[in-house]
């Protein structure tokens, strides 16, 4: 049986770290993640187009596509599972071009997003859906930093420790979703 190798990476991400990642790599992220869903993405891109300063320095950062539930007493955050990434595809290229280096969600990405990721060196990770309560235990601190009026879709700054993700799209064109289908369909 093959040993499961998990790489530990600290955010923010650099081109050197990203260049060493391949589709299928299992990662534990430690450091800061920022949350953003559809409405938050829309506002961030509008700010970019309007020449406004973003609520955080996006260079080297990782966006987690999540709308967490309210925190229980004594906890930094409620359940925090990934949302479908395709809804962010319209906005992601703008953020990547501004220096975003990683995204976490679930589901496949559009061709334009994948091409922009390759050109600007950005990685797409997947977090496992259905384990939102368990993922929230890897979040040590959470604070709303922008768009509080959006409720669960507000931009949050999360401090995470050993947050489990898998590289889906690397900067070399690797796509775990496509490779997985090929492996499965060629089994006898």
PyMOL CGO cylinders between C-alpha atoms (Angstrom):
from pymol import cmd
from pymol.cgo import CYLINDER

trace = [
    CYLINDER, 0.00, 0.00, 0.00, 1.34, 3.43, -1.00, 0.3, 1, 1, 1, 1, 1, 1,
    CYLINDER, 1.34, 3.43, -1.00, 2.17, 5.80, 1.87, 0.3, 1, 1, 1, 1, 1, 1,
    CYLINDER, 2.17, 5.80, 1.87, 0.05, 8.95, 1.98, 0.3, 1, 1, 1, 1, 1, 1,
    CYLINDER, 0.05, 8.95, 1.98, 2.45, 11.89, 1.79, 0.3, 1, 1, 1, 1, 1, 1,
    CYLINDER, 2.45, 11.89, 1.79, 1.08, 15.21, 2.99, 0.3, 1, 1, 1, 1, 1, 1,
    CYLINDER, 1.08, 15.21, 2.99, 3.02, 18.39, 2.31, 0.3, 1, 1, 1, 1, 1, 1,
    CYLINDER, 3.02, 18.39, 2.31, 2.82, 21.20, 4.84, 0.3, 1, 1, 1, 1, 1, 1,
    CYLINDER, 2.82, 21.20, 4.84, 2.71, 24.70, 3.34, 0.3, 1, 1, 1, 1, 1, 1,
    CYLINDER, 2.71, 24.70, 3.34, 2.52, 28.10, 4.99, 0.3, 1, 1, 1, 1, 1, 1,
    CYLINDER, 2.52, 28.10, 4.99, 0.68, 31.03, 3.47, 0.3, 1, 1, 1, 1, 1, 1,
    CYLINDER, 0.68, 31.03, 3.47, 1.10, 33.45, 1.79, 0.3, 1, 1, 1, 1, 1, 1,
    CYLINDER, 1.10, 33.45, 1.79, 2.10, 31.45, -1.28, 0.3, 1, 1, 1, 1, 1, 1,
    CYLINDER, 2.10, 31.45, -1.28, 5.11, 32.21, -3.45, 0.3, 1, 1, 1, 1, 1, 1,
    CYLINDER, 5.11, 32.21, -3.45, 5.90, 31.29, -7.05, 0.3, 1, 1, 1, 1, 1, 1,
    CYLINDER, 5.90, 31.29, -7.05, 8.62, 28.92, -5.78, 0.3, 1, 1, 1, 1, 1, 1,
    CYLINDER, 8.62, 28.92, -5.78, 6.12, 26.97, -3.67, 0.3, 1, 1, 1, 1, 1, 1,
    CYLINDER, 6.12, 26.97, -3.67, 3.50, 26.95, -6.41, 0.3, 1, 1, 1, 1, 1, 1,
    CYLINDER, 3.50, 26.95, -6.41, 6.03, 25.76, -9.00, 0.3, 1, 1, 1, 1, 1, 1,
    CYLINDER, 6.03, 25.76, -9.00, 6.67, 22.67, -6.88, 0.3, 1, 1, 1, 1, 1, 1,
    CYLINDER, 6.67, 22.67, -6.88, 3.01, 21.61, -6.63, 0.3, 1, 1, 1, 1, 1, 1,
    CYLINDER, 3.01, 21.61, -6.63, 1.28, 19.10, -8.90, 0.3, 1, 1, 1, 1, 1, 1,
    CYLINDER, 1.28, 19.10, -8.90, -2.31, 18.04, -9.35, 0.3, 1, 1, 1, 1, 1, 1,
    CYLINDER, -2.31, 18.04, -9.35, -3.07, 15.35, -6.79, 0.3, 1, 1, 1, 1, 1, 1,
    CYLINDER, -3.07, 15.35, -6.79, -0.68, 16.62, -4.11, 0.3, 1, 1, 1, 1, 1, 1,
    CYLINDER, -0.68, 16.62, -4.11, -2.14, 16.45, -0.63, 0.3, 1, 1, 1, 1, 1, 1,
    CYLINDER, -2.14, 16.45, -0.63, -1.49, 19.62, 1.33, 0.3, 1, 1, 1, 1, 1, 1,
    CYLINDER, -1.49, 19.62, 1.33, -2.00, 20.99, 4.83, 0.3, 1, 1, 1, 1, 1, 1,
    CYLINDER, -2.00, 20.99, 4.83, -2.13, 24.79, 4.80, 0.3, 1, 1, 1, 1, 1, 1,
    CYLINDER, -2.13, 24.79, 4.80, -1.16, 26.84, 7.83, 0.3, 1, 1, 1, 1, 1, 1,
    CYLINDER, -1.16, 26.84, 7.83, -1.41, 30.62, 8.00, 0.3, 1, 1, 1, 1, 1, 1,
    CYLINDER, -1.41, 30.62, 8.00, -3.99, 33.08, 6.73, 0.3, 1, 1, 1, 1, 1, 1,
    CYLINDER, -3.99, 33.08, 6.73, -6.83, 32.40, 4.28, 0.3, 1, 1, 1, 1, 1, 1,
    CYLINDER, -6.83, 32.40, 4.28, -9.43, 34.93, 3.17, 0.3, 1, 1, 1, 1, 1, 1,
    CYLINDER, -9.43, 34.93, 3.17, -13.02, 33.96, 2.52, 0.3, 1, 1, 1, 1, 1, 1,
    CYLINDER, -13.02, 33.96, 2.52, -15.07, 35.12, -0.43, 0.3, 1, 1, 1, 1, 1, 1,
    CYLINDER, -15.07, 35.12, -0.43, -18.14, 33.87, -2.22, 0.3, 1, 1, 1, 1, 1, 1,
    CYLINDER, -18.14, 33.87, -2.22, -20.14, 35.23, -5.16, 0.3, 1, 1, 1, 1, 1, 1,
    CYLINDER, -20.14, 35.23, -5.16, -21.20, 38.58, -3.69, 0.3, 1, 1, 1, 1, 1, 1,
    CYLINDER, -21.20, 38.58, -3.69, -17.78, 39.25, -2.15, 0.3, 1, 1, 1, 1, 1, 1,
    CYLINDER, -17.78, 39.25, -2.15, -16.03, 38.42, -5.43, 0.3, 1, 1, 1, 1, 1, 1,
    CYLINDER, -16.03, 38.42, -5.43, -18.33, 40.77, -7.31, 0.3, 1, 1, 1, 1, 1, 1,
    CYLINDER, -18.33, 40.77, -7.31, -17.49, 43.64, -4.95, 0.3, 1, 1, 1, 1, 1, 1,
    CYLINDER, -17.49, 43.64, -4.95, -13.75, 42.93, -5.01, 0.3, 1, 1, 1, 1, 1, 1,
    CYLINDER, -13.75, 42.93, -5.01, -13.69, 42.99, -8.81, 0.3, 1, 1, 1, 1, 1, 1,
    CYLINDER, -13.69, 42.99, -8.81, -15.74, 46.21, -8.85, 0.3, 1, 1, 1, 1, 1, 1,
    CYLINDER, -15.74, 46.21, -8.85, -13.20, 47.77, -6.49, 0.3, 1, 1, 1, 1, 1, 1,
    CYLINDER, -13.20, 47.77, -6.49, -10.37, 46.72, -8.82, 0.3, 1, 1, 1, 1, 1, 1,
    CYLINDER, -10.37, 46.72, -8.82, -12.15, 48.15, -11.87, 0.3, 1, 1, 1, 1, 1, 1,
    CYLINDER, -12.15, 48.15, -11.87, -12.91, 51.39, -9.97, 0.3, 1, 1, 1, 1, 1, 1,
    CYLINDER, -12.91, 51.39, -9.97, -9.27, 51.72, -8.88, 0.3, 1, 1, 1, 1, 1, 1,
    CYLINDER, -9.27, 51.72, -8.88, -10.19, 51.37, -5.18, 0.3, 1, 1, 1, 1, 1, 1,
    CYLINDER, -10.19, 51.37, -5.18, -7.90, 49.77, -2.62, 0.3, 1, 1, 1, 1, 1, 1,
    CYLINDER, -7.90, 49.77, -2.62, -8.93, 46.21, -1.67, 0.3, 1, 1, 1, 1, 1, 1,
    CYLINDER, -8.93, 46.21, -1.67, -9.68, 45.42, 1.99, 0.3, 1, 1, 1, 1, 1, 1,
    CYLINDER, -9.68, 45.42, 1.99, -6.57, 43.20, 2.11, 0.3, 1, 1, 1, 1, 1, 1,
    CYLINDER, -6.57, 43.20, 2.11, -3.37, 42.86, 0.08, 0.3, 1, 1, 1, 1, 1, 1,
    CYLINDER, -3.37, 42.86, 0.08, -4.28, 40.10, -2.38, 0.3, 1, 1, 1, 1, 1, 1,
    CYLINDER, -4.28, 40.10, -2.38, -0.70, 39.37, -3.47, 0.3, 1, 1, 1, 1, 1, 1,
    CYLINDER, -0.70, 39.37, -3.47, 0.29, 35.82, -2.53, 0.3, 1, 1, 1, 1, 1, 1,
    CYLINDER, 0.29, 35.82, -2.53, -3.00, 35.16, -0.77, 0.3, 1, 1, 1, 1, 1, 1,
    CYLINDER, -3.00, 35.16, -0.77, -5.43, 32.23, -0.87, 0.3, 1, 1, 1, 1, 1, 1,
    CYLINDER, -5.43, 32.23, -0.87, -9.20, 32.70, -1.16, 0.3, 1, 1, 1, 1, 1, 1,
    CYLINDER, -9.20, 32.70, -1.16, -11.43, 30.07, 0.40, 0.3, 1, 1, 1, 1, 1, 1,
    CYLINDER, -11.43, 30.07, 0.40, -14.86, 29.89, -1.24, 0.3, 1, 1, 1, 1, 1, 1,
    CYLINDER, -14.86, 29.89, -1.24, -16.96, 29.45, 1.91, 0.3, 1, 1, 1, 1, 1, 1,
    CYLINDER, -16.96, 29.45, 1.91, -19.95, 30.99, 3.64, 0.3, 1, 1, 1, 1, 1, 1,
    CYLINDER, -19.95, 30.99, 3.64, -19.55, 29.74, 7.21, 0.3, 1, 1, 1, 1, 1, 1,
    CYLINDER, -19.55, 29.74, 7.21, -22.39, 29.28, 9.63, 0.3, 1, 1, 1, 1, 1, 1,
    CYLINDER, -22.39, 29.28, 9.63, -22.47, 31.39, 12.80, 0.3, 1, 1, 1, 1, 1, 1,
    CYLINDER, -22.47, 31.39, 12.80, -19.95, 30.40, 15.45, 0.3, 1, 1, 1, 1, 1, 1,
    CYLINDER, -19.95, 30.40, 15.45, -21.06, 28.49, 18.53, 0.3, 1, 1, 1, 1, 1, 1,
    CYLINDER, -21.06, 28.49, 18.53, -20.07, 30.06, 21.86, 0.3, 1, 1, 1, 1, 1, 1,
    CYLINDER, -20.07, 30.06, 21.86, -16.30, 29.82, 22.39, 0.3, 1, 1, 1, 1, 1, 1,
    CYLINDER, -16.30, 29.82, 22.39, -15.60, 28.87, 18.77, 0.3, 1, 1, 1, 1, 1, 1,
    CYLINDER, -15.60, 28.87, 18.77, -14.05, 31.19, 16.14, 0.3, 1, 1, 1, 1, 1, 1,
    CYLINDER, -14.05, 31.19, 16.14, -16.40, 30.03, 13.36, 0.3, 1, 1, 1, 1, 1, 1,
    CYLINDER, -16.40, 30.03, 13.36, -19.26, 27.67, 12.59, 0.3, 1, 1, 1, 1, 1, 1,
    CYLINDER, -19.26, 27.67, 12.59, -19.26, 24.93, 9.96, 0.3, 1, 1, 1, 1, 1, 1,
    CYLINDER, -19.26, 24.93, 9.96, -17.01, 26.01, 7.10, 0.3, 1, 1, 1, 1, 1, 1,
    CYLINDER, -17.01, 26.01, 7.10, -17.24, 23.73, 4.09, 0.3, 1, 1, 1, 1, 1, 1,
    CYLINDER, -17.24, 23.73, 4.09, -16.32, 24.73, 0.54, 0.3, 1, 1, 1, 1, 1, 1,
    CYLINDER, -16.32, 24.73, 0.54, -18.86, 26.04, -1.93, 0.3, 1, 1, 1, 1, 1, 1,
    CYLINDER, -18.86, 26.04, -1.93, -19.00, 25.35, -5.66, 0.3, 1, 1, 1, 1, 1, 1,
    CYLINDER, -19.00, 25.35, -5.66, -16.19, 27.24, -7.36, 0.3, 1, 1, 1, 1, 1, 1,
    CYLINDER, -16.19, 27.24, -7.36, -17.82, 27.66, -10.75, 0.3, 1, 1, 1, 1, 1, 1,
    CYLINDER, -17.82, 27.66, -10.75, -19.86, 30.58, -9.43, 0.3, 1, 1, 1, 1, 1, 1,
    CYLINDER, -19.86, 30.58, -9.43, -16.59, 32.51, -8.94, 0.3, 1, 1, 1, 1, 1, 1,
    CYLINDER, -16.59, 32.51, -8.94, -15.26, 31.80, -12.46, 0.3, 1, 1, 1, 1, 1, 1,
    CYLINDER, -15.26, 31.80, -12.46, -16.46, 35.15, -13.82, 0.3, 1, 1, 1, 1, 1, 1,
    CYLINDER, -16.46, 35.15, -13.82, -14.42, 37.01, -11.19, 0.3, 1, 1, 1, 1, 1, 1,
    CYLINDER, -14.42, 37.01, -11.19, -11.38, 34.80, -10.55, 0.3, 1, 1, 1, 1, 1, 1,
    CYLINDER, -11.38, 34.80, -10.55, -9.23, 35.91, -13.53, 0.3, 1, 1, 1, 1, 1, 1,
    CYLINDER, -9.23, 35.91, -13.53, -9.38, 39.55, -12.34, 0.3, 1, 1, 1, 1, 1, 1,
    CYLINDER, -9.38, 39.55, -12.34, -8.17, 38.56, -8.86, 0.3, 1, 1, 1, 1, 1, 1,
    CYLINDER, -8.17, 38.56, -8.86, -5.48, 36.24, -10.18, 0.3, 1, 1, 1, 1, 1, 1,
    CYLINDER, -5.48, 36.24, -10.18, -4.09, 39.03, -12.38, 0.3, 1, 1, 1, 1, 1, 1,
    CYLINDER, -4.09, 39.03, -12.38, -3.84, 41.19, -9.22, 0.3, 1, 1, 1, 1, 1, 1,
    CYLINDER, -3.84, 41.19, -9.22, -1.64, 38.60, -7.48, 0.3, 1, 1, 1, 1, 1, 1,
    CYLINDER, -1.64, 38.60, -7.48, -4.00, 35.98, -5.98, 0.3, 1, 1, 1, 1, 1, 1,
    CYLINDER, -4.00, 35.98, -5.98, -1.98, 32.75, -5.70, 0.3, 1, 1, 1, 1, 1, 1,
    CYLINDER, -1.98, 32.75, -5.70, -4.48, 30.17, -4.47, 0.3, 1, 1, 1, 1, 1, 1,
    CYLINDER, -4.48, 30.17, -4.47, -8.16, 29.32, -4.35, 0.3, 1, 1, 1, 1, 1, 1,
    CYLINDER, -8.16, 29.32, -4.35, -9.99, 26.66, -2.35, 0.3, 1, 1, 1, 1, 1, 1,
    CYLINDER, -9.99, 26.66, -2.35, -13.41, 25.34, -3.30, 0.3, 1, 1, 1, 1, 1, 1,
    CYLINDER, -13.41, 25.34, -3.30, -15.07, 22.34, -4.85, 0.3, 1, 1, 1, 1, 1, 1,
    CYLINDER, -15.07, 22.34, -4.85, -15.85, 21.44, -8.44, 0.3, 1, 1, 1, 1, 1, 1,
    CYLINDER, -15.85, 21.44, -8.44, -14.17, 22.07, -11.78, 0.3, 1, 1, 1, 1, 1, 1,
    CYLINDER, -14.17, 22.07, -11.78, -13.08, 25.49, -13.03, 0.3, 1, 1, 1, 1, 1, 1,
    CYLINDER, -13.08, 25.49, -13.03, -13.75, 27.15, -16.39, 0.3, 1, 1, 1, 1, 1, 1,
    CYLINDER, -13.75, 27.15, -16.39, -11.15, 27.00, -19.15, 0.3, 1, 1, 1, 1, 1, 1,
    CYLINDER, -11.15, 27.00, -19.15, -10.46, 30.77, -18.89, 0.3, 1, 1, 1, 1, 1, 1,
    CYLINDER, -10.46, 30.77, -18.89, -9.76, 30.46, -15.16, 0.3, 1, 1, 1, 1, 1, 1,
    CYLINDER, -9.76, 30.46, -15.16, -7.38, 27.54, -15.69, 0.3, 1, 1, 1, 1, 1, 1,
    CYLINDER, -7.38, 27.54, -15.69, -5.53, 29.41, -18.46, 0.3, 1, 1, 1, 1, 1, 1,
    CYLINDER, -5.53, 29.41, -18.46, -5.20, 32.52, -16.26, 0.3, 1, 1, 1, 1, 1, 1,
    CYLINDER, -5.20, 32.52, -16.26, -3.95, 30.35, -13.38, 0.3, 1, 1, 1, 1, 1, 1,
    CYLINDER, -3.95, 30.35, -13.38, -1.24, 28.89, -15.62, 0.3, 1, 1, 1, 1, 1, 1,
    CYLINDER, -1.24, 28.89, -15.62, -0.18, 32.29, -16.96, 0.3, 1, 1, 1, 1, 1, 1,
    CYLINDER, -0.18, 32.29, -16.96, -0.06, 34.05, -13.57, 0.3, 1, 1, 1, 1, 1, 1,
    CYLINDER, -0.06, 34.05, -13.57, 1.00, 31.07, -11.42, 0.3, 1, 1, 1, 1, 1, 1,
    CYLINDER, 1.00, 31.07, -11.42, -2.03, 30.37, -9.24, 0.3, 1, 1, 1, 1, 1, 1,
    CYLINDER, -2.03, 30.37, -9.24, -3.14, 27.05, -7.75, 0.3, 1, 1, 1, 1, 1, 1,
    CYLINDER, -3.14, 27.05, -7.75, -6.65, 25.69, -7.29, 0.3, 1, 1, 1, 1, 1, 1,
    CYLINDER, -6.65, 25.69, -7.29, -7.16, 23.44, -4.29, 0.3, 1, 1, 1, 1, 1, 1,
    CYLINDER, -7.16, 23.44, -4.29, -10.21, 21.44, -3.32, 0.3, 1, 1, 1, 1, 1, 1,
    CYLINDER, -10.21, 21.44, -3.32, -11.40, 20.97, 0.22, 0.3, 1, 1, 1, 1, 1, 1,
    CYLINDER, -11.40, 20.97, 0.22, -13.62, 18.00, 0.90, 0.3, 1, 1, 1, 1, 1, 1,
    CYLINDER, -13.62, 18.00, 0.90, -17.29, 18.90, 0.92, 0.3, 1, 1, 1, 1, 1, 1,
    CYLINDER, -17.29, 18.90, 0.92, -19.55, 17.31, 3.54, 0.3, 1, 1, 1, 1, 1, 1,
    CYLINDER, -19.55, 17.31, 3.54, -17.06, 17.72, 6.38, 0.3, 1, 1, 1, 1, 1, 1,
    CYLINDER, -17.06, 17.72, 6.38, -17.72, 21.37, 7.14, 0.3, 1, 1, 1, 1, 1, 1,
    CYLINDER, -17.72, 21.37, 7.14, -17.83, 20.87, 10.91, 0.3, 1, 1, 1, 1, 1, 1,
    CYLINDER, -17.83, 20.87, 10.91, -14.48, 19.05, 10.84, 0.3, 1, 1, 1, 1, 1, 1,
    CYLINDER, -14.48, 19.05, 10.84, -12.84, 21.69, 8.63, 0.3, 1, 1, 1, 1, 1, 1,
    CYLINDER, -12.84, 21.69, 8.63, -13.94, 24.41, 11.04, 0.3, 1, 1, 1, 1, 1, 1,
    CYLINDER, -13.94, 24.41, 11.04, -11.76, 22.78, 13.72, 0.3, 1, 1, 1, 1, 1, 1,
    CYLINDER, -11.76, 22.78, 13.72, -8.69, 23.69, 11.63, 0.3, 1, 1, 1, 1, 1, 1,
    CYLINDER, -8.69, 23.69, 11.63, -9.69, 27.38, 11.79, 0.3, 1, 1, 1, 1, 1, 1,
    CYLINDER, -9.69, 27.38, 11.79, -8.13, 28.98, 14.86, 0.3, 1, 1, 1, 1, 1, 1,
    CYLINDER, -8.13, 28.98, 14.86, -9.33, 32.55, 14.39, 0.3, 1, 1, 1, 1, 1, 1,
    CYLINDER, -9.33, 32.55, 14.39, -11.89, 34.30, 12.17, 0.3, 1, 1, 1, 1, 1, 1,
    CYLINDER, -11.89, 34.30, 12.17, -12.74, 37.97, 11.79, 0.3, 1, 1, 1, 1, 1, 1,
    CYLINDER, -12.74, 37.97, 11.79, -14.87, 39.88, 9.31, 0.3, 1, 1, 1, 1, 1, 1,
    CYLINDER, -14.87, 39.88, 9.31, -12.68, 42.40, 7.47, 0.3, 1, 1, 1, 1, 1, 1,
    CYLINDER, -12.68, 42.40, 7.47, -15.03, 43.68, 4.74, 0.3, 1, 1, 1, 1, 1, 1,
    CYLINDER, -15.03, 43.68, 4.74, -18.62, 43.71, 3.49, 0.3, 1, 1, 1, 1, 1, 1,
    CYLINDER, -18.62, 43.71, 3.49, -20.21, 42.84, 6.84, 0.3, 1, 1, 1, 1, 1, 1,
    CYLINDER, -20.21, 42.84, 6.84, -23.61, 43.57, 5.29, 0.3, 1, 1, 1, 1, 1, 1,
    CYLINDER, -23.61, 43.57, 5.29, -23.23, 40.37, 3.25, 0.3, 1, 1, 1, 1, 1, 1,
    CYLINDER, -23.23, 40.37, 3.25, -23.58, 38.19, 6.36, 0.3, 1, 1, 1, 1, 1, 1,
    CYLINDER, -23.58, 38.19, 6.36, -22.11, 34.75, 5.69, 0.3, 1, 1, 1, 1, 1, 1,
    CYLINDER, -22.11, 34.75, 5.69, -20.65, 36.07, 2.42, 0.3, 1, 1, 1, 1, 1, 1,
    CYLINDER, -20.65, 36.07, 2.42, -18.65, 38.83, 4.15, 0.3, 1, 1, 1, 1, 1, 1,
    CYLINDER, -18.65, 38.83, 4.15, -14.89, 38.75, 3.58, 0.3, 1, 1, 1, 1, 1, 1,
    CYLINDER, -14.89, 38.75, 3.58, -13.21, 37.08, 6.55, 0.3, 1, 1, 1, 1, 1, 1,
    CYLINDER, -13.21, 37.08, 6.55, -9.61, 36.67, 7.55, 0.3, 1, 1, 1, 1, 1, 1,
    CYLINDER, -9.61, 36.67, 7.55, -9.06, 33.14, 8.84, 0.3, 1, 1, 1, 1, 1, 1,
    CYLINDER, -9.06, 33.14, 8.84, -6.06, 31.81, 10.66, 0.3, 1, 1, 1, 1, 1, 1,
    CYLINDER, -6.06, 31.81, 10.66, -5.77, 28.10, 9.93, 0.3, 1, 1, 1, 1, 1, 1,
    CYLINDER, -5.77, 28.10, 9.93, -3.55, 25.28, 11.08, 0.3, 1, 1, 1, 1, 1, 1,
    CYLINDER, -3.55, 25.28, 11.08, -3.00, 22.13, 9.01, 0.3, 1, 1, 1, 1, 1, 1,
    CYLINDER, -3.00, 22.13, 9.01, -6.06, 22.84, 6.85, 0.3, 1, 1, 1, 1, 1, 1,
    CYLINDER, -6.06, 22.84, 6.85, -6.40, 19.80, 4.51, 0.3, 1, 1, 1, 1, 1, 1,
    CYLINDER, -6.40, 19.80, 4.51, -6.68, 20.40, 0.76, 0.3, 1, 1, 1, 1, 1, 1,
    CYLINDER, -6.68, 20.40, 0.76, -5.76, 18.66, -2.48, 0.3, 1, 1, 1, 1, 1, 1,
    CYLINDER, -5.76, 18.66, -2.48, -4.21, 20.36, -5.52, 0.3, 1, 1, 1, 1, 1, 1,
    CYLINDER, -4.21, 20.36, -5.52, -6.72, 20.12, -8.36, 0.3, 1, 1, 1, 1, 1, 1,
    CYLINDER, -6.72, 20.12, -8.36, -5.20, 22.45, -10.98, 0.3, 1, 1, 1, 1, 1, 1,
    CYLINDER, -5.20, 22.45, -10.98, -1.47, 23.14, -11.07, 0.3, 1, 1, 1, 1, 1, 1,
    CYLINDER, -1.47, 23.14, -11.07, 0.39, 25.68, -13.21, 0.3, 1, 1, 1, 1, 1, 1,
    CYLINDER, 0.39, 25.68, -13.21, 1.49, 22.99, -15.68, 0.3, 1, 1, 1, 1, 1, 1,
    CYLINDER, 1.49, 22.99, -15.68, -2.00, 22.08, -16.88, 0.3, 1, 1, 1, 1, 1, 1,
    CYLINDER, -2.00, 22.08, -16.88, -2.49, 19.19, -14.47, 0.3, 1, 1, 1, 1, 1, 1,
    CYLINDER, -2.49, 19.19, -14.47, -6.16, 18.67, -13.62, 0.3, 1, 1, 1, 1, 1, 1,
    CYLINDER, -6.16, 18.67, -13.62, -6.94, 16.06, -10.98, 0.3, 1, 1, 1, 1, 1, 1,
    CYLINDER, -6.94, 16.06, -10.98, -10.60, 15.90, -12.02, 0.3, 1, 1, 1, 1, 1, 1,
    CYLINDER, -10.60, 15.90, -12.02, -9.69, 14.97, -15.61, 0.3, 1, 1, 1, 1, 1, 1,
    CYLINDER, -9.69, 14.97, -15.61, -6.85, 12.66, -14.56, 0.3, 1, 1, 1, 1, 1, 1,
    CYLINDER, -6.85, 12.66, -14.56, -9.11, 10.90, -12.08, 0.3, 1, 1, 1, 1, 1, 1,
    CYLINDER, -9.11, 10.90, -12.08, -11.74, 10.23, -14.74, 0.3, 1, 1, 1, 1, 1, 1,
    CYLINDER, -11.74, 10.23, -14.74, -9.06, 8.84, -17.08, 0.3, 1, 1, 1, 1, 1, 1,
    CYLINDER, -9.06, 8.84, -17.08, -7.69, 6.53, -14.36, 0.3, 1, 1, 1, 1, 1, 1,
    CYLINDER, -7.69, 6.53, -14.36, -11.15, 5.30, -13.47, 0.3, 1, 1, 1, 1, 1, 1,
    CYLINDER, -11.15, 5.30, -13.47, -12.30, 4.77, -17.07, 0.3, 1, 1, 1, 1, 1, 1,
    CYLINDER, -12.30, 4.77, -17.07, -9.18, 2.76, -18.02, 0.3, 1, 1, 1, 1, 1, 1,
    CYLINDER, -9.18, 2.76, -18.02, -9.53, 0.24, -15.18, 0.3, 1, 1, 1, 1, 1, 1,
    CYLINDER, -9.53, 0.24, -15.18, -10.36, -3.30, -16.20, 0.3, 1, 1, 1, 1, 1, 1,
]
cmd.load_cgo(trace, "trace")
